[in-house]
Amino acid sequence: MEQKVNKVLIIDDEAALLLSIRAYLEDSGFEVFSAQNGIDGLKAYAEHQPDLVLTDIHMPNMSGLEVLNTIAKQDADAPVIVISGAGELNDAIEALRLGAWDFITKPISDLKVLEHAVNKALQSKKLIAENKLYAQRIEQNLKILKEDQAAGRTVQMSLLPQGKLAAQDYTFDYRILPSLELSGDFAEYFHVADSYYVAYLADVSGHGASSAFITVLLKSLISQYVAHYKINSNDSILIPKKMLQILSNEIFAAKLNKYLTIIYCVINVTSNELRYAIGGHYPNPILLQNDGIAIYLEGSGYPIGIKQNAEYIEYNLILKAQERIFLFSDGIMEALLPGVSLVEKDVALLDIVKRSNGNIAAILDLCNTSTTEQKSQVDDITILSITKD
């Protein structure tokens, strides 16, 4: 597929500067249009529909601020970068208030700085468009969930990871067995940036369509913060305790009369550091050590959505070769040894993880739950594994 050429409109009454910028950006692969005043600039904007506008602030007849204001009213997401003199800081601040994405000061000694600002703005525009498209998809998915259980099941499955994920020496995997057509369990893992990956398992209170609705909302909220990181370097997505507080506040504010529990992990696959926080979830994560011993990891916290501004604790450990982390929904405990105490089930689950040699299918078999046959378990069962090779 041929790569799209981005269109840039330059508006500046200084002919020499305009020609210099135009020639540089054309050499850099952009399709460039130009105008020497604001009125002609707006005509060019309407005619060519550029991907980005560069405008000087001080021009005769119509200022760059008026140009910016007019464009912003037509399209609030249109990237506009203003060019201002070194002594015009107040004008630059006003431009940012009106919606400018960036500003460049004159004289422009290095056009690479301007090109970097243009590329950064265009990348942000692309991410915002993708995020809006995803939000529209989420909204449509929520509508389907409400109207049609069978179609809702298809939607929910499409939001889950599509198989294993390999990242350097790590492998992420999961299984989910819903008790009803629609599940209150949700698991996900994904690459954020550089060496950082996120993996989490959530369990919404209740079952069926209303609980599945919350899993779609959870997916949407987390996707928004991935976009925030990529657009403006907001690193909340990489801080487990902070992310849990954000999610809790969002679910609480939505007043959906639902809460969820969650284990949220951030893994640096280069340093092998795993950081995690727990929001009211049971059972705790299990570490299968490379000596074959299985242990529960420490941690606790409020369930997500029951309290405003709940504070969470972050834990960390270094994963060694041949070690595995397992996250379970509480449905696994329903399948384990019916009629015995939770303490006995805790011990039994550690033994099963040890005997499974870290294999999810083996864990389910040892819990008397099949991955291939439809069984009527009381609760959803989800397992997520993180393996260090």
PAKOL-801637 format. One record per residue: residue in one letter; x, y, z of N, C-alpha, C in turn. Coordinates in steps of 0.02 Angstrom, whole numbers, plus 50000, padded with zeros to 5 digits. Example, Ala and Ser with C-alpha at 12.3 -4.5 7.8 and 13.67 -1.06 7.14 Angstrom:
2
   code     nxx     nyy     nzz    caxx    cayy    cazz     cxx     cyy     czz
      a   50660   49716   50390   50615   49775   50390   50660   49835   50390
      s   50642   49888   50354   50684   49947   50357   50645   50002   50394
//
This chain:
389
   code     nxx     nyy     nzz    caxx    cayy    cazz     cxx     cyy     czz
      m   50042   49940   50000   50000   50000   50000   50044   50062   50000
      e   50027   50111   49956   50067   50172   49950   50057   50215   50013
      q   50112   50241   50040   50108   50280   50101   50077   50348   50087
      k   50033   50370   50131   50000   50435   50123   50050   50491   50132
      v   50047   50541   50087   50089   50601   50092   50050   50653   50131
      n   50078   50677   50185   50045   50727   50226   50048   50796   50193
      k   49992   50832   50197   49987   50899   50167   49994   50952   50222
      v   50037   51001   50209   50051   51055   50256   50036   51121   50223
      l   49999   51165   50257   49986   51233   50234   50027   51282   50276
      i   50066   51325   50242   50106   51376   50275   50075   51444   50261
      i   50063   51484   50314   50035   51551   50306   50084   51600   50339
      d   50116   51643   50299   50165   51690   50325   50174   51747   50275
      d   50175   51808   50301   50182   51865   50255   50254   51879   50237
      e   50301   51845   50269   50372   51854   50251   50389   51805   50195
      a   50394   51831   50134   50402   51788   50075   50464   51744   50080
      a   50520   51772   50103   50582   51734   50105   50577   51675   50154
      l   50548   51688   50213   50540   51634   50262   50491   51581   50237
      l   50437   51605   50205   50387   51558   50179   50418   51511   50127
      l   50456   51539   50082   50487   51498   50029   50539   51450   50059
      s   50575   51473   50110   50626   51431   50142   50594   51371   50175
      i   50540   51383   50214   50506   51328   50248   50474   51281   50197
      r   50443   51310   50146   50411   51269   50095   50460   51222   50061
      a   50518   51249   50041   50568   51208   50006   50594   51152   50052
      y   50605   51169   50116   50631   51119   50163   50581   51062   50174
      l   50517   51080   50184   50467   51028   50197   50453   50986   50134
      e   50456   51017   50076   50447   50979   50014   50504   50929   50005
      d   50565   50951   50022   50622   50905   50018   50615   50847   50069
      s   50577   50860   50123   50566   50809   50174   50507   50763   50158
      g   50476   50774   50100   50424   50728   50078   50352   50751   50089
      f   50342   50812   50111   50275   50838   50122   50248   50871   50058
      e   50182   50870   50051   50150   50909   49999   50132   50976   50031
      v   50158   51031   50003   50154   51095   50037   50114   51146   49996
      f   50070   51183   50031   50033   51239   50003   50051   51300   50044
      s   50043   51360   50014   50063   51420   50050   50017   51478   50035
      a   50017   51526   50081   49979   51588   50073   50016   51642   50112
      q   50010   51706   50088   50048   51760   50120   50005   51804   50165
      n   49942   51784   50176   49900   51819   50224   49846   51772   50250
      g   49814   51793   50305   49766   51749   50337   49705   51734   50294
      i   49680   51785   50257   49620   51775   50216   49633   51723   50162
      d   49689   51730   50126   49706   51681   50075   49722   51613   50106
      g   49750   51616   50167   49765   51554   50202   49703   51513   50216
      l   49649   51546   50239   49587   51510   50253   49556   51483   50188
      k   49563   51520   50133   49539   51495   50069   49577   51432   50049
      a   49644   51433   50059   49685   51375   50043   49668   51316   50088
      y   49652   51331   50152   49633   51278   50199   49569   51243   50176
      a   49520   51283   50155   49456   51255   50131   49466   51215   50067
      e   49510   51239   50024   49520   51205   49959   49560   51141   49965
      h   49614   51142   50004   49660   51085   50005   49652   51039   50065
      q   49616   51060   50117   49607   51019   50177   49673   50988   50201
      p   49721   51030   50220   49787   51005   50240   49783   50966   50306
      d   49834   50924   50316   49838   50886   50379   49864   50929   50436
      l   49899   50983   50420   49928   51026   50472   49937   51096   50443
      v   49930   51146   50487   49939   51216   50467   49995   51248   50508
      l   50040   51283   50474   50091   51325   50505   50073   51397   50491
      t   50062   51437   50543   50043   51507   50530   50082   51555   50574
      d   50102   51610   50542   50132   51665   50581   50077   51698   50622
      i   50096   51730   50677   50046   51764   50718   50030   51834   50691
      h   50081   51873   50677   50070   51943   50656   50072   51949   50580
      m   50013   51961   50551   50006   51971   50479   49954   52026   50468
      p   49958   52061   50411   49909   52114   50397   49840   52084   50382
      n   49788   52124   50395   49718   52108   50380   49688   52055   50427
      m   49721   51999   50433   49696   51946   50478   49755   51913   50512
      s   49755   51913   50579   49812   51886   50617   49810   51809   50618
      g   49866   51782   50638   49870   51709   50644   49823   51683   50699
      l   49811   51724   50751   49764   51703   50803   49693   51697   50776
      e   49675   51743   50730   49608   51739   50699   49604   51677   50654
      v   49658   51664   50618   49660   51604   50576   49651   51541   50619
      l   49690   51538   50674   49686   51482   50720   49616   51473   50747
      n   49585   51528   50769   49518   51525   50799   49467   51500   50748
      t   49472   51523   50686   49426   51502   50633   49433   51428   50619
      i   49495   51404   50613   49506   51333   50599   49483   51290   50656
      a   49497   51312   50718   49477   51273   50777   49402   51265   50782
      k   49364   51316   50761   49291   51311   50762   49266   51261   50710
      q   49302   51254   50655   49283   51206   50603   49302   51135   50621
      d   49362   51128   50652   49388   51062   50669   49433   51069   50730
      a   49406   51050   50788   49444   51058   50851   49507   51015   50853
      d   49510   50963   50810   49568   50918   50810   49619   50935   50756
      a   49609   50991   50721   49655   51010   50667   49720   51035   50697
      p   49777   51006   50680   49841   51029   50709   49862   51096   50678
      v   49872   51146   50721   49897   51211   50700   49958   51228   50742
      i   50013   51244   50709   50074   51266   50743   50084   51340   50726
      v   50094   51381   50777   50102   51453   50765   50176   51471   50767
      i   50193   51522   50727   50262   51548   50724   50260   51619   50753
      s   50299   51630   50805   50298   51695   50838   50368   51722   50847
      g   50373   51789   50854   50437   51820   50868   50459   51805   50939
      a   50524   51812   50952   50552   51796   51018   50521   51838   51073
      g   50498   51899   51057   50469   51944   51107   50394   51940   51111
      e   50364   51889   51081   50291   51884   51077   50265   51825   51118
      l   50293   51815   51177   50274   51757   51218   50201   51759   51237
      n   50174   51818   51252   50103   51823   51271   50058   51800   51214
      d   50078   51817   51153   50039   51796   51094   50042   51720   51087
      a   50101   51691   51099   50109   51619   51093   50065   51583   51145
      i   50063   51611   51206   50022   51581   51259   49948   51586   51240
      e   49928   51642   51212   49859   51650   51190   49842   51600   51134
      a   49891   51589   51090   49880   51540   51036   49870   51470   51064
      l   49909   51451   51114   49901   51386   51145   49833   51380   51179
      r   49811   51436   51209   49745   51436   51241   49689   51425   51190
      l   49699   51453   51130   49648   51447   51077   49650   51379   51043
      g   49701   51339   51057   49703   51272   51028   49763   51255   50986
      a   49813   51301   50983   49874   51285   50946   49908   51224   50976
      w   49937   51182   50935   49970   51121   50959   50041   51133   50981
      d   50072   51186   50954   50142   51201   50971   50157   51271   50946
      f   50214   51298   50965   50235   51362   50936   50310   51360   50925
      i   50331   51395   50871   50401   51400   50852   50419   51474   50853
      t   50476   51491   50883   50496   51561   50886   50544   51579   50829
      k   50536   51642   50805   50581   51669   50755   50640   51702   50791
      p   50697   51706   50760   50713   51675   50695   50721   51599   50701
      i   50702   51563   50649   50708   51490   50649   50778   51473   50624
      s   50823   51459   50671   50893   51447   50652   50904   51377   50624
      d   50861   51330   50643   50869   51261   50621   50800   51234   50601
      l   50790   51223   50537   50724   51200   50513   50710   51128   50534
      k   50760   51092   50558   50748   51025   50585   50702   51028   50646
      v   50709   51082   50686   50667   51092   50744   50594   51098   50723
      l   50583   51137   50670   50515   51145   50644   50489   51079   50616
      e   50530   51043   50579   50508   50979   50552   50491   50930   50607
      h   50529   50930   50661   50515   50886   50718   50446   50903   50748
      a   50432   50968   50755   50367   50990   50783   50310   50968   50737
      v   50321   50973   50672   50270   50952   50623   50257   50877   50628
      n   50310   50838   50629   50303   50765   50634   50270   50744   50699
      k   50288   50776   50754   50259   50761   50819   50184   50775   50819
      a   50164   50832   50791   50094   50851   50788   50054   50802   50744
      l   50083   50783   50688   50048   50737   50643   50040   50668   50675
      q   50091   50646   50712   50086   50582   50748   50032   50585   50801
      s   50029   50641   50837   49977   50649   50888   49908   50650   50857
      k   49902   50683   50799   49837   50684   50763   49816   50614   50744
      k   49863   50574   50721   49848   50505   50701   49824   50465   50761
      l   49858   50472   50818   49839   50435   50878   49770   50456   50904
      i   49756   50521   50901   49690   50545   50922   49635   50517   50878
      a   49648   50515   50812   49598   50487   50766   49587   50413   50780
      e   49642   50376   50793   49635   50305   50808   49597   50294   50873
      n   49610   50338   50922   49576   50332   50987   49501   50346   50979
      k   49484   50395   50938   49413   50410   50926   49378   50352   50891
      l   49413   50323   50843   49385   50266   50807   49374   50208   50855
      y   49422   50198   50900   49416   50144   50948   49358   50158   50996
      a   49350   50222   51017   49295   50240   51062   49228   50227   51029
      q   49223   50242   50964   49162   50229   50927   49147   50154   50924
      r   49200   50115   50915   49192   50043   50914   49168   50017   50981
      i   49197   50044   51035   49177   50024   51103   49103   50040   51114
      e   49082   50101   51093   49013   50121   51102   48966   50074   51065
      q   48984   50055   51004   48944   50009   50966   48943   49940   50999
      n   49000   49920   51025   49004   49855   51059   48959   49852   51121
      l   48958   49907   51158   48916   49910   51218   48842   49905   51199
      k   48824   49936   51143   48755   49933   51119   48736   49861   51102
      i   48783   49826   51069   48770   49756   51050   48763   49713   51113
      l   48807   49726   51162   48804   49687   51224   48735   49692   51257
      k   48706   49752   51255   48642   49763   51286   48586   49728   51247
      e   48592   49726   51181   48537   49704   51139   48538   49630   51122
      d   48596   49601   51121   48599   49532   51095   48654   49494   51131
      q   48635   49445   51172   48684   49407   51211   48732   49369   51167
      a   48707   49336   51115   48751   49295   51072   48800   49340   51035
      a   48775   49395   51007   48820   49441   50972   48868   49474   51021
      g   48843   49487   51083   48885   49516   51134   48943   49471   51152
      r   48931   49406   51153   48984   49357   51166   49038   49363   51113
      t   49018   49370   51050   49066   49378   50995   49107   49441   51003
      v   49073   49495   51023   49108   49559   51035   49160   49551   51090
      q   49138   49522   51146   49183   49515   51203   49245   49473   51186
      m   49234   49419   51149   49291   49377   51130   49339   49414   51084
      s   49313   49459   51043   49356   49497   50997   49402   49546   51034
      l   49383   49564   51096   49424   49611   51136   49479   49576   51175
      l   49475   49510   51180   49526   49472   51217   49588   49464   51174
      p   49645   49449   51204   49706   49437   51165   49696   49380   51115
      q   49723   49389   51056   49716   49339   51004   49775   49290   51006
      g   49776   49249   51058   49830   49200   51065   49887   49224   51109
      k   49941   49187   51107   50000   49203   51149   50035   49265   51122
      l   50074   49296   51167   50115   49353   51149   50187   49338   51170
      a   50233   49341   51123   50304   49329   51138   50340   49396   51139
      a   50382   49406   51190   50419   49469   51197   50488   49453   51226
      q   50539   49455   51184   50607   49436   51205   50606   49367   51238
      d   50623   49363   51303   50625   49298   51337   50559   49282   51372
      y   50506   49318   51357   50443   49310   51392   50387   49285   51346
      t   50341   49248   51376   50280   49226   51341   50220   49240   51385
      f   50170   49273   51356   50107   49287   51391   50053   49242   51361
      d   50012   49212   51405   49960   49168   51381   49901   49171   51429
      y   49842   49147   51407   49783   49147   51450   49732   49096   51426
      r   49685   49079   51470   49625   49041   51453   49567   49072   51492
      i   49509   49075   51461   49449   49100   51495   49391   49053   51479
      l   49359   49029   51532   49301   48984   51525   49241   49017   51557
      p   49195   49046   51518   49138   49081   51547   49085   49033   51573
      s   49053   49051   51628   48999   49010   51656   48935   49022   51618
      l   48927   49082   51588   48868   49099   51549   48891   49123   51480
      e   48844   49142   51437   48861   49167   51371   48909   49227   51376
      l   48896   49271   51424   48937   49330   51433   48975   49325   51499
      s   49039   49344   51498   49082   49333   51555   49096   49397   51593
      g   49104   49391   51659   49126   49447   51700   49201   49448   51711
      d   49235   49399   51683   49308   49396   51687   49338   49430   51625
      f   49397   49459   51633   49431   49487   51575   49506   49484   51587
      a   49543   49468   51535   49616   49465   51538   49645   49497   51477
      e   49703   49529   51485   49735   49562   51428   49809   49569   51441
      y   49848   49570   51387   49919   49587   51390   49937   49621   51325
      f   49983   49670   51329   50000   49709   51270   50066   49746   51281
      h   50096   49766   51226   50158   49806   51227   50138   49879   51232
      v   50172   49916   51276   50159   49988   51282   50211   50027   51244
      a   50274   50020   51263   50329   50054   51229   50395   50026   51254
      d   50445   50029   51211   50513   50006   51228   50509   49935   51259
      s   50534   49928   51320   50536   49861   51351   50475   49847   51395
      y   50426   49891   51396   50371   49886   51443   50310   49851   51414
      y   50285   49803   51453   50224   49767   51436   50177   49769   51496
      v   50112   49768   51482   50061   49766   51535   50022   49702   51529
      a   50006   49672   51587   49963   49613   51589   49917   49621   51650
      y   49853   49607   51640   49807   49612   51697   49751   49562   51690
      l   49723   49544   51748   49664   49501   51751   49614   49534   51796
      a   49552   49540   51772   49498   49572   51811   49439   49526   51817
      d   49402   49535   51871   49343   49494   51885   49288   49541   51910
      v   49236   49550   51869   49181   49595   51886   49130   49559   51929
      s   49103   49594   51978   49052   49564   52021   48991   49544   51979
      g   48963   49485   51994   48905   49462   51957   48923   49427   51893
      h   48873   49412   51852   48882   49376   51789   48839   49407   51734
      g   48846   49382   51674   48801   49400   51619   48815   49468   51589
      a   48764   49497   51556   48772   49557   51514   48797   49617   51554
      s   48771   49627   51614   48791   49686   51652   48864   49684   51672
      s   48888   49624   51689   48959   49617   51707   49003   49623   51645
      a   48980   49594   51590   49018   49599   51527   49024   49671   51505
      f   48972   49710   51517   48973   49782   51501   49033   49815   51536
      i   49045   49799   51599   49100   49829   51636   49168   49807   51607
      t   49173   49746   51582   49237   49724   51553   49253   49765   51491
      v   49202   49782   51451   49213   49824   51392   49233   49894   51413
      l   49201   49920   51465   49219   49986   51490   49291   49986   51516
      l   49311   49934   51551   49379   49928   51577   49430   49929   51519
      k   49416   49890   51468   49460   49888   51410   49466   49957   51379
      s   49410   49993   51374   49410   50060   51345   49452   50108   51386
      l   49444   50107   51452   49481   50152   51496   49556   50141   51491
      i   49577   50078   51492   49648   50062   51488   49676   50083   51420
      s   49638   50073   51367   49660   50093   51300   49669   50168   51297
      q   49627   50206   51331   49634   50279   51332   49701   50299   51363
      y   49721   50264   51416   49783   50283   51449   49845   50259   51412
      v   49837   50207   51371   49891   50190   51325   49901   50247   51275
      a   49845   50273   51249   49848   50329   51202   49877   50392   51236
      h   49857   50405   51299   49885   50462   51335   49961   50458   51339
      y   49986   50397   51351   50059   50388   51356   50092   50404   51289
      k   50062   50381   51234   50093   50390   51168   50086   50461   51143
      i   50032   50495   51163   50021   50563   51138   50060   50615   51180
      n   50054   50611   51246   50084   50663   51288   50129   50637   51343
      s   50151   50574   51337   50198   50544   51385   50171   50539   51456
      n   50105   50537   51464   50075   50524   51530   50089   50451   51547
      d   50130   50439   51599   50155   50372   51613   50111   50332   51662
      s   50049   50354   51674   50006   50319   51721   49998   50245   51704
      i   49996   50229   51640   49985   50160   51618   50041   50114   51643
      l   50100   50143   51659   50158   50103   51681   50166   50103   51757
      i   50119   50133   51793   50124   50136   51866   50063   50100   51895
      p   50071   50037   51915   50013   49997   51937   49969   50030   51990
      k   49999   50056   52043   49958   50085   52097   49919   50146   52073
      k   49949   50184   52028   49916   50244   52001   49859   50224   51954
      m   49872   50173   51913   49821   50150   51866   49760   50123   51902
      l   49771   50087   51957   49714   50060   51994   49672   50116   52025
      q   49705   50168   52049   49667   50224   52077   49626   50259   52023
      i   49655   50267   51964   49618   50297   51908   49558   50255   51889
      l   49568   50190   51882   49513   50146   51863   49458   50147   51916
      s   49478   50146   51980   49430   50146   52034   49388   50209   52033
      n   49420   50266   52023   49383   50330   52020   49335   50331   51961
      e   49356   50305   51904   49313   50305   51844   49252   50260   51855
      i   49263   50200   51881   49207   50154   51892   49161   50180   51946
      f   49190   50210   51998   49149   50239   52053   49106   50296   52026
      a   49136   50339   51985   49099   50398   51959   49044   50377   51911
      a   49052   50320   51878   49002   50297   51829   48937   50274   51863
      k   48939   50261   51928   48879   50242   51967   48842   50184   51934
      l   48878   50131   51920   48849   50072   51886   48828   50018   51935
      n   48837   50031   52000   48820   49981   52051   48857   49915   52040
      k   48918   49921   52015   48961   49863   52003   49031   49880   52028
      y   49067   49829   52046   49138   49838   52062   49176   49780   52029
      l   49240   49787   52028   49281   49732   52001   49343   49724   52043
      t   49373   49666   52039   49438   49654   52070   49489   49645   52014
      i   49552   49659   52028   49601   49658   51974   49671   49646   52002
      i   49712   49614   51962   49785   49612   51972   49815   49644   51911
      y   49853   49697   51920   49880   49737   51865   49956   49735   51868
      c   49988   49711   51815   50061   49701   51813   50093   49742   51757
      v   50152   49769   51771   50194   49800   51720   50261   49764   51721
      i   50282   49739   51662   50343   49700   51657   50393   49736   51612
      n   50453   49744   51636   50508   49768   51595   50547   49706   51572
      v   50540   49689   51508   50568   49625   51484   50643   49629   51475
      t   50673   49687   51484   50746   49694   51481   50777   49687   51550
      s   50749   49723   51599   50776   49720   51667   50746   49662   51707
      n   50692   49631   51681   50656   49575   51714   50620   49596   51777
      e   50609   49661   51786   50571   49684   51844   50497   49680   51830
      l   50461   49651   51877   50388   49648   51874   50361   49689   51932
      r   50319   49740   51916   50286   49780   51966   50211   49767   51962
      y   50179   49761   52019   50107   49745   52017   50071   49777   52075
      a   50005   49783   52067   49962   49807   52121   49898   49765   52118
      i   49867   49757   52175   49808   49714   52182   49749   49755   52206
      g   49694   49750   52171   49633   49784   52191   49580   49734   52214
      g   49585   49714   52277   49534   49670   52307   49529   49601   52277
      h   49580   49578   52243   49574   49515   52206   49595   49454   52247
      y   49559   49400   52235   49575   49335   52265   49566   49281   52211
      p   49613   49234   52207   49674   49226   52247   49730   49273   52223
      n   49781   49280   52266   49839   49320   52248   49878   49286   52191
      p   49922   49323   52158   49963   49293   52106   50007   49237   52135
      i   50021   49188   52094   50065   49133   52114   50128   49135   52072
      l   50185   49130   52106   50250   49126   52073   50273   49053   52075
      l   50284   49024   52016   50314   48958   52012   50388   48968   52001
      q   50427   48956   52053   50499   48969   52050   50535   48917   52007
      n   50597   48933   51989   50633   48887   51946   50657   48825   51982
      d   50648   48823   52049   50663   48761   52086   50601   48717   52094
      g   50545   48738   52062   50484   48698   52064   50437   48714   52121
      i   50456   48760   52165   50414   48778   52222   50366   48834   52201
      a   50302   48827   52219   50252   48877   52204   50234   48916   52268
      i   50232   48983   52262   50217   49024   52321   50168   49079   52300
      y   50128   49102   52348   50085   49160   52336   50126   49224   52345
      l   50115   49272   52300   50145   49338   52308   50103   49380   52355
      e   50136   49425   52392   50100   49467   52439   50060   49520   52402
      g   50011   49549   52439   49974   49605   52410   49901   49604   52428
      s   49872   49664   52433   49801   49673   52446   49782   49744   52426
      g   49717   49759   52429   49694   49826   52413   49619   49827   52403
      y   49592   49887   52398   49520   49895   52389   49497   49869   52321
      p   49438   49838   52316   49410   49824   52250   49401   49889   52211
      i   49400   49882   52146   49396   49941   52101   49323   49965   52096
      g   49312   50028   52114   49247   50058   52104   49204   50064   52166
      i   49231   50046   52225   49189   50050   52285   49206   50112   52327
      k   49260   50147   52310   49282   50203   52351   49318   50255   52308
      q   49303   50319   52319   49336   50373   52284   49406   50382   52311
      n   49455   50391   52266   49525   50405   52284   49555   50352   52329
      a   49537   50290   52318   49568   50235   52355   49643   50233   52339
      e   49684   50218   52389   49756   50214   52378   49777   50141   52376
      y   49825   50127   52332   49848   50058   52321   49923   50053   52333
      i   49944   49994   52349   50015   49980   52362   50045   49944   52301
      e   50105   49963   52285   50140   49932   52228   50195   49886   52253
      y   50199   49827   52224   50249   49777   52242   50293   49763   52181
      n   50353   49737   52194   50396   49721   52137   50440   49661   52153
      l   50461   49627   52100   50509   49572   52106   50547   49565   52041
      i   50602   49531   52042   50642   49517   51983   50628   49444   51963
      l   50606   49434   51902   50593   49366   51878   50657   49334   51852
      k   50668   49272   51872   50727   49234   51850   50708   49187   51794
      a   50759   49161   51761   50747   49114   51706   50706   49054   51729
      q   50660   49032   51687   50617   48974   51700   50568   48986   51757
      e   50552   49049   51772   50501   49063   51821   50437   49086   51788
      r   50381   49075   51822   50315   49092   51794   50272   49126   51846
      i   50232   49173   51822   50181   49206   51864   50113   49183   51839
      f   50068   49165   51885   50000   49146   51867   49950   49192   51902
      l   49903   49216   51863   49847   49255   51890   49783   49214   51879
      f   49742   49208   51931   49680   49169   51927   49620   49212   51946
      s   49563   49200   51914   49501   49228   51939   49476   49182   51995
      d   49430   49207   52036   49410   49166   52094   49367   49106   52075
      g   49348   49103   52011   49311   49044   51987   49350   48980   51994
      i   49417   48986   51993   49459   48926   52000   49448   48894   52068
      m   49432   48935   52118   49422   48908   52186   49355   48871   52192
      e   49306   48892   52151   49242   48856   52150   49251   48786   52121
      a   49298   48780   52073   49309   48716   52041   49351   48669   52083
      l   49388   48698   52130   49434   48659   52171   49400   48628   52232
      l   49401   48563   52238   49381   48527   52299   49318   48557   52331
      p   49259   48550   52299   49198   48577   52329   49188   48552   52400
      g   49168   48598   52444   49152   48579   52513   49208   48588   52563
      v   49269   48601   52539   49325   48610   52586   49335   48684   52599
      s   49374   48702   52650   49385   48771   52668   49429   48807   52618
      l   49428   48874   52619   49471   48914   52575   49544   48902   52590
      v   49561   48893   52653   49631   48880   52671   49655   48816   52636
      e   49613   48764   52638   49631   48701   52605   49636   48711   52529
      k   49591   48752   52501   49593   48764   52429   49656   48803   52410
      d   49676   48851   52453   49738   48888   52440   49798   48841   52435
      v   49802   48794   52480   49857   48745   52480   49852   48700   52418
      a   49790   48679   52402   49780   48635   52344   49800   48669   52279
      l   49785   48734   52272   49802   48770   52211   49877   48775   52202
      l   49913   48788   52255   49986   48789   52251   50013   48722   52227
      d   49985   48668   52254   50007   48601   52235   49992   48587   52162
      i   49934   48609   52138   49915   48598   52068   49961   48637   52021
      v   49977   48699   52038   50023   48738   51997   50091   48704   51993
      k   50114   48678   52049   50178   48643   52050   50176   48581   52007
      r   50122   48542   52013   50116   48479   51974   50105   48491   51900
      s   50080   48550   51882   50065   48564   51811   50127   48580   51770
      n   50183   48594   51804   50244   48616   51770   50233   48681   51731
      g   50185   48721   51755   50174   48786   51724   50130   48785   51663
      n   50094   48730   51651   50052   48724   51591   49979   48740   51609
      i   49949   48789   51575   49881   48810   51592   49831   48753   51582
      a   49837   48718   51526   49790   48663   51513   49795   48609   51567
      a   49857   48596   51590   49866   48547   51644   49834   48571   51709
      i   49839   48635   51723   49807   48662   51783   49732   48651   51781
      l   49702   48666   51724   49629   48658   51717   49609   48585   51723
      d   49649   48541   51694   49634   48469   51700   49638   48446   51773
      l   49690   48469   51808   49699   48450   51878   49645   48479   51923
      c   49614   48534   51900   49558   48564   51937   49491   48533   51915
      n   49495   48481   51874   49435   48448   51850   49392   48494   51806
      t   49427   48537   51768   49394   48582   51721   49426   48575   51653
      s   49387   48564   51602   49413   48551   51535   49415   48614   51494
      t   49466   48620   51451   49470   48676   51405   49432   48663   51341
      t   49412   48601   51329   49380   48584   51265   49307   48567   51273
      e   49286   48542   51331   49217   48524   51341   49181   48579   51379
      q   49116   48590   51360   49077   48640   51395   49050   48611   51460
      k   49073   48636   51515   49050   48613   51580   49014   48670   51616
      s   48968   48653   51659   48927   48703   51693   48958   48721   51759
      q   49015   48759   51758   49045   48781   51821   49004   48839   51849
      v   49010   48849   51914   48971   48900   51949   48993   48970   51928
      d   49058   48981   51917   49084   49047   51904   49130   49045   51843
      d   49143   49104   51814   49192   49108   51760   49260   49087   51788
      i   49300   49056   51744   49368   49035   51763   49417   49065   51713
      t   49464   49104   51738   49515   49135   51695   49584   49125   51725
      i   49631   49107   51683   49701   49100   51704   49744   49140   51655
      l   49790   49180   51681   49838   49216   51640   49908   49198   51665
      s   49952   49183   51619   50021   49165   51638   50072   49210   51605
      i   50126   49223   51642   50184   49260   51617   50244   49216   51628
      t   50277   49194   51575   50332   49146   51580   50398   49179   51560
      k   50448   49174   51602   50517   49196   51586   50555   49134   51563
      d   50574   49133   51499   50609   49075   51471   50680   49069   51499
//
